[in-house]
Amino acid sequence: MQAIAIAPQAYTSQAPLLDSMHKLRARVFRERMNWDVDVSNGRERDQFDHCRPTYVLAISDRNQVAGCARLLPATGPTLLSILFPELVGSSLFKPHAAMIESSRFCVDTSIGTSRAGEGLHGATWTMFAAIIEWSMANGYNELVTVTDIRIERILRRAGWPMARVGNPKPIGNTTAVVGLLPIDQVSFESVRPAGYTSSIKPFRRAA
């Protein structure tokens, strides 16, 4: 299992992996979790995929996309601002230049890989480590995410617990929560699985 990050300037060269990622998102969010998401031709996309995010992927030994997440600066535009507009501008949530938003996190548990502790799929640990590694490499020290209570429990089990912001909210057939997570070396060491490898490098933004 290897972690990679695909920045906007690499979208074309990494198009096959990104296509597989969108297919994985459709399978997980629509077919498995029954979320109300837009799927076209077996691929899930939304408006934030047009905001030039960085995608973090876990790639299996057979070059399959085993996990993915989408990263965008928390200063906006963000998924949080759509799903939890009441938090925007409130005293509970204060985005800053060193905060990154993670969204569309999912793992393909059907891909054969060993469990790497706490009963969690190896790709889950790889994804957590990769998100932290990329964020640290690019100057971020805090992560915000909108997720469901299932992922909140997984984060706690992994030793990377999130601090809730505001109250849970029913969205579709899930209960969504907003949480903040630290981006630091201690968190990275806590979630990094044995044998972790990545090709993650800082993202050089255009001047």
C-alpha positions as CSV (number, residue, x, y, z in Angstrom):
1,M,0.0,0.0,0.0
2,Q,1.4,3.4,-1.0
3,A,0.1,6.9,-0.4
4,I,0.1,9.5,-3.2
5,A,-1.2,13.0,-3.6
6,I,-2.5,14.4,-6.8
7,A,-2.3,18.1,-7.2
8,P,-4.2,20.1,-9.9
9,Q,-1.2,20.2,-12.2
10,A,-1.1,16.4,-12.2
11,Y,-4.8,15.8,-13.0
12,T,-4.1,15.0,-16.7
13,S,-1.2,12.6,-16.1
14,Q,-3.0,10.9,-13.3
15,A,-6.4,10.8,-15.0
16,P,-6.9,7.0,-14.8
17,L,-6.4,7.0,-11.0
18,L,-8.7,9.9,-10.6
19,D,-11.3,8.1,-12.7
20,S,-11.0,5.1,-10.4
21,M,-11.3,7.4,-7.4
22,H,-14.7,8.8,-8.7
23,K,-15.9,5.2,-9.3
24,L,-14.9,4.3,-5.7
25,R,-16.8,7.3,-4.3
26,A,-19.9,6.2,-6.2
27,R,-19.7,2.7,-4.9
28,V,-19.2,3.7,-1.3
29,F,-21.4,6.8,-1.0
30,R,-24.3,5.8,-3.2
31,E,-24.3,2.0,-3.3
32,R,-23.0,1.1,0.1
33,M,-24.0,4.1,2.3
34,N,-27.0,5.2,0.3
35,W,-26.1,8.9,0.5
36,D,-27.9,11.4,-1.7
37,V,-25.0,12.2,-4.0
38,D,-24.8,12.9,-7.7
39,V,-23.6,9.9,-9.7
40,S,-23.2,9.9,-13.5
41,N,-21.9,7.0,-15.5
42,G,-20.9,5.3,-12.3
43,R,-18.8,8.2,-11.0
44,E,-19.5,10.5,-8.1
45,R,-18.6,14.2,-8.3
46,D,-19.8,17.4,-6.8
47,Q,-19.1,21.1,-7.2
48,F,-16.0,21.1,-5.0
49,D,-14.2,18.8,-7.5
50,H,-14.1,21.9,-9.7
51,C,-12.2,23.9,-7.0
52,R,-8.8,22.4,-7.9
53,P,-8.5,20.3,-4.7
54,T,-5.6,18.0,-3.9
55,Y,-6.6,14.3,-3.8
56,V,-4.9,11.9,-1.4
57,L,-5.1,8.3,-2.5
58,A,-4.1,4.9,-1.0
59,I,-2.9,2.7,-3.9
60,S,-2.7,-1.1,-3.5
61,D,0.1,-3.3,-4.6
62,R,-2.0,-4.0,-7.7
63,N,-2.3,-0.3,-8.5
64,Q,-6.0,-0.2,-7.3
65,V,-7.4,2.9,-5.6
66,A,-8.0,1.6,-2.1
67,G,-8.9,4.9,-0.4
68,C,-9.3,8.5,-1.1
69,A,-9.9,12.0,0.3
70,R,-10.2,15.5,-1.0
71,L,-8.3,18.4,0.5
72,L,-9.2,22.1,0.1
73,P,-8.2,25.2,2.1
74,A,-10.7,25.8,4.9
75,T,-10.9,29.5,4.0
76,G,-13.2,28.4,1.2
77,P,-15.0,27.4,-0.8
78,T,-15.8,24.4,1.4
79,L,-18.3,21.6,1.8
80,L,-18.8,22.6,5.4
81,S,-20.2,26.0,4.3
82,I,-23.0,24.2,2.4
83,L,-23.9,21.5,4.9
84,F,-23.4,23.6,8.1
85,P,-24.0,27.2,7.0
86,E,-24.9,28.1,10.6
87,L,-21.3,27.5,11.7
88,V,-19.8,29.9,9.1
89,G,-18.9,33.2,10.8
90,S,-19.9,31.9,14.2
91,S,-17.7,31.8,17.2
92,L,-17.6,28.0,17.0
93,F,-15.7,27.8,13.8
94,K,-12.9,30.1,12.7
95,P,-11.1,29.0,9.5
96,H,-7.6,30.2,9.0
97,A,-4.8,30.0,6.5
98,A,-3.2,27.0,8.3
99,M,-6.5,24.9,8.3
100,I,-7.3,22.4,5.6
101,E,-10.7,20.8,4.9
102,S,-10.9,17.1,4.2
103,S,-14.0,15.6,2.5
104,R,-15.1,12.6,0.5
105,F,-13.0,10.3,2.7
106,C,-13.6,6.6,1.9
107,V,-11.9,3.2,1.8
108,D,-12.5,0.2,-0.4
109,T,-12.7,-2.6,2.2
110,S,-13.1,-5.2,-0.5
111,I,-9.5,-4.8,-1.6
112,G,-7.4,-7.5,0.1
113,T,-5.0,-6.0,2.6
114,S,-4.2,-6.8,6.2
115,R,-5.8,-5.2,9.2
116,A,-3.2,-3.0,10.7
117,G,-4.5,-2.6,14.3
118,E,-7.7,-1.8,16.1
119,G,-9.5,-3.9,13.5
120,L,-9.1,-1.2,10.9
121,H,-8.4,-1.8,7.3
122,G,-4.8,-1.1,6.2
123,A,-6.0,1.5,3.7
124,T,-7.7,3.4,6.5
125,W,-4.4,3.8,8.4
126,T,-2.6,4.7,5.2
127,M,-5.1,7.4,4.4
128,F,-5.0,9.0,7.9
129,A,-1.1,9.1,7.7
130,A,-1.1,10.4,4.2
131,I,-3.6,13.2,5.0
132,I,-1.4,14.3,7.9
133,E,1.8,14.0,6.0
134,W,0.6,16.1,3.1
135,S,-0.9,18.7,5.4
136,M,2.3,19.1,7.4
137,A,4.4,19.3,4.2
138,N,2.2,22.1,2.9
139,G,2.1,24.3,6.1
140,Y,-1.2,23.2,7.6
141,N,-1.6,22.5,11.4
142,E,-5.3,21.9,11.7
143,L,-7.9,19.9,9.8
144,V,-11.6,20.3,9.7
145,T,-14.0,17.7,8.3
146,V,-17.7,17.1,7.9
147,T,-18.2,13.4,8.4
148,D,-20.6,10.9,10.0
149,I,-20.5,9.4,13.4
150,R,-19.1,6.1,12.1
151,I,-15.9,7.8,10.9
152,E,-15.8,9.8,14.2
153,R,-15.6,6.5,16.0
154,I,-12.9,5.1,13.7
155,L,-10.8,8.2,14.2
156,R,-11.1,7.8,18.0
157,R,-10.0,4.1,17.7
158,A,-7.1,5.1,15.5
159,G,-5.7,7.5,18.2
160,W,-6.5,10.6,16.1
161,P,-9.7,11.8,17.9
162,M,-11.5,14.9,16.6
163,A,-13.1,17.7,18.6
164,R,-16.7,18.3,17.6
165,V,-17.7,21.7,16.4
166,G,-21.4,22.5,17.0
167,N,-24.1,19.8,17.1
168,P,-24.7,16.7,15.0
169,K,-27.2,17.2,12.2
170,P,-29.2,14.6,10.2
171,I,-28.3,14.9,6.5
172,G,-30.1,12.4,4.3
173,N,-29.8,9.0,6.0
174,T,-26.8,9.7,8.1
175,T,-25.9,11.8,11.1
176,A,-23.2,14.3,10.2
177,V,-20.8,16.0,12.5
178,V,-18.1,18.7,12.1
179,G,-14.8,18.1,13.8
180,L,-11.3,19.5,14.1
181,L,-8.2,17.4,14.2
182,P,-4.6,18.3,14.9
183,I,-2.0,18.1,12.2
184,D,1.3,17.4,13.8
185,Q,4.1,14.8,14.1
186,V,2.6,13.2,17.2
187,S,-0.7,12.5,15.3
188,F,1.3,11.2,12.3
189,E,3.3,8.8,14.4
190,S,0.1,7.6,16.1
191,V,-1.7,6.6,12.8
192,R,1.3,5.6,10.5
193,P,1.1,1.9,9.8
194,A,4.1,-0.4,9.7
195,G,5.7,-0.3,6.3
196,Y,4.1,3.0,5.4
197,T,5.4,4.5,2.1
198,S,4.4,7.6,0.2
199,S,5.5,9.8,-2.6
200,I,3.9,12.9,-1.0
201,K,5.7,16.2,-1.7
202,P,4.8,19.8,-1.0
203,F,2.3,21.3,-3.5
204,R,3.9,24.3,-5.2
205,R,1.1,26.8,-5.7
206,A,1.2,29.1,-8.7
207,A,2.3,32.7,-7.9
